Amino acid sequence: MDADIDAVRVAMTGDGPVPVVVLAPDGEDDVLPIFIGFDEAVSIARGMEAEDIGRPLTHDLLLDVVEELGGRVTRIAVTSLEEGTYIADLHVDTPRGETVIDARPSDSLALAARTNAPVEVAPEVFESGRRDPEEFDELRELHEVSEVGL
């Protein structure tokens, strides 16, 4: 299933604020929330806003390395859910052909946000984690709660 990064928001929990990236699969009314770390959330949000902050963050650096070596991020796929943890694949075209790299969804989404690479979600992953988007409409945007300026 093709999907878009709909938003990066923050859920207030009993343990404090927790960032969540909300994926919106094409043709679906529900969304797939993936709870992630603050650093990754900031990186995804910066990538979505195409903000250049000068020195590269880790995801900017990784993308620079891939591109300097002749590679190109072609897509990311959230492929499975194992014991409550989402698993993703990062697809990269290289001078030697396509390679698939096991990666966290948050890192993959940070790269997709910078490259406009397509995001895919396995149908069974979406079905197991789908939620009503209204659950996330009331959550605050990341930049509203982050001390790091976006």
VOGUVEX-253851 format. One record per residue: residue in one letter; x, y, z of N, C-alpha, C in turn. Coordinates in pm, whole numbers, plus 50000, padded with zeros to 5 digits. Each point is the difference from the previous one (the first is absolute). Layout:
N
AXYZXYZXYZ
...
***
This chain:
150
M500844988350000499165011750000500905012450000
D499745009149909500725012650002499465008850112
A500885007750061499605008450114500785013149997
D499475009850071500675012850018500245002350148
I501035007750029500215004450138499015011450021
D498984997450080498955009850022500425010750100
A500654995750109500355009550105501024993850095
V500685008850073500844995950112499455007550120
R499434992550093499335006150114500564994350129
V499475005050111500474995550131498804996050084
A500044987750050498964995050090500485002050143
M499145005550083500335001650141499544987450072
T500954992950060499704987550069500355001450147
G499694989850076500354999950141501505000450022
D500764995649900501465000150007500595012649938
G499155009449961500475012349937499675000349852
P500545009849929499695001349857500694989349916
V499264994749902500544989849911499665004149857
P501035001649914499745003649860499384988449923
V499175003649904499364990149914499995005449857
V500444991749908499885003549859498734993049950
V499175007449930498724994949954500094997749849
L499854987449959500014996549858498574998649951
A499755005749883498664999649941500074992249868
P499614987350002499994992349875498985005349901
D500374999849873499115004549894498714991850000
G498885007049987498704993449988499444994550130
E500625003250112499514995150129499555011750086
D498974997750080499545010450092500814999950129
D500524988350038500784998850123501475003349973
V500765001350109501435003049992500794989450077
L501315000049978500894991250075500945008650083
P499825000250133500935007650085501214991350036
I501175006149996501214993250044500675009150102
F500104995350122500615007750107501524998949987
I500675011750007501445000649973500705008750104
G501315001349988500775008450090499975014649957
F500355009050092499985014449971500995003749891
D501214994550003500995003649899499514996549860
E499434988249987499494995749870498805008449958
A499165003450096498835008349970500435013749947
V500985006050066500525013049956500594998749860
S500724989349976500624998049869498954998349890
I498954992350028498934998349901499335013449972
A499675007450106499345012949983500875009649920
R501295000450029500915008749925500074995849854
G500014987149975500034995149862498735003849925
M498854999150069498735003649936499955014849966
E500655008150084499995014449978501165004549913
A500854990449958501175002949917500835011250061
E500174999350130500745010450072501484996750003
D500815009349956501454998550006500495007250124
I500604992550091500475006150125501525001949999
G500604998849884501455001649992500694986650006
R500604997150112500704987250015499004988549997
P500354989049934499044989149985499754992350129
L498754996450020499644990750106500334985949950
T499844990150084500364986349964499334995549871
H498705002849984499294995549879500465007649877
D500345012750017500555007749888501354994149959
L500814996850099501314994249974499874986649929
L499114991550048499804987049936499585001849855
L499085009149974499575002449863501155005249916
D500805009150054501175005149927500964988749964
V500234990850093500904988749975499444991149890
V498714996650010499374991649898500165006549862
E499695012849992500065006949870501435001649950
E500965002850088501405001249959500554986949947
L499464988950049500424986849953499214995549878
G499195009049945499264996949878498664993450022
G499525000150122498724993750031498865009950000
R498794994450005498795008150006498944992150076
V499415006350101498914993650073498794999749909
T499484987949973498894998749905498664998150068
R499994993850118498754998450074500314994250136
I499035001350090500094993150128498724992050017
A500124989050071498844991450021499954995750146
V498875002650064499754994950135499424986149978
T500814989850031499714986549954499364990850102
S500275002450129499444990850099499945006550138
L499324993050088499885004050140500384987750082
E501105001250074500494988650077500095003850147
E499184993650081499975002550145499865014850032
G499095006749927499715014050024500975009849935
T500974994949925500995008649933499814999249849
Y499875011749938499885000549855501374997949936
I500004993049889501214996949924499855006349862
A501095005949950499955006449868501204996049916
D499845001549870501084998149904500245013049927
L501265003349984500425011649924500534995049866
H499385004249891500404995649866500885010849938
V501204995949957500965009449945500534994649868
D499945008349896500664996849874501465003850015
T500884990849965501445002650008500614997049864
P501245003849980500664996549874500064984949976
R499864992050106500014985449985498604994149990
G498965008350001498624995349994499245004050125
E498754995250008499205003650117500424991650119
T500025006450116500264992950124498915003750100
V499684990750087498995002150102500704999250135
I499795010550081500685001250128498964999950111
D500204991350098499134999550118500205013050077
A498925007050030500115012850069498775002350087
R500175008450101498845003750082499075008549913
P498704998950020499095008549924500295014950019
S500365004150121500255014250023501175005049918
D501084992349993501155004049919499655000049851
S499274989949958499584999149860499105011749963
L499065003450087499095011149973500735013349997
A501055001550083500805012249996500675001549864
L500474988949944500615000549866498945002249893
A498864993750013498925002049902499555014649999
A499955006150118499575014050008500975009249927
R501284996349995501015008249934500084997649850
T499564988449956500174996149859498694999149922
N498905001250071498684997649939499864985849947
A500774990850057499884985949961498644994950045
P499404991349922498694994550039500094991850128
V498915000450076499874992350123498954989349975
E500334987750037499064988949987499784993750137
V498794995150021499664992850123499394986849958
A500524989150054499424986949971498554999850050
P499074994649919498595000050040499754993750137
E500694989250033499784993550129500535008650115
V501035008149975500515009150102498975011150024
F499455005349892498985010350013498794994650077
E499554988249964498834994250065500224998050150
S501224996350038500254997450142500165012850081
G500325011349934500235012250075499115011749964
R499044997849911499165011049952499215006450113
R499895013249990499265007550101499205011049932
D499015004950070499195011149952500865012750006
P500075007649890500845012050001499585010550102
E498744999850040499535009850099500734998550133
E500534988050028500764997850123501255008850004
F500495004049883501265007249991499835014749963
D498775003849965499735013849962500235009750116
E499724995750120500125008750116501435000850055
L500884991349953501365000050050500735012449951
R500945004650079500765011949963501054996649895
E500265009549913501064998549901501344999950073
L500964993049944501314998550063500635013550032
H499975009349907500675012950022499385008050115
E498774996550040499355006950112500564995650135
V500584987950006500494994950127501504997950002
S500645000949886501434997449992500795012650032
E501054998350079500905011050031500905002849880
V500144990349912500845001749882499165007349897
G500435011449956499265007649900499974992749868
L498854999349942499894993549869500045010349891
***
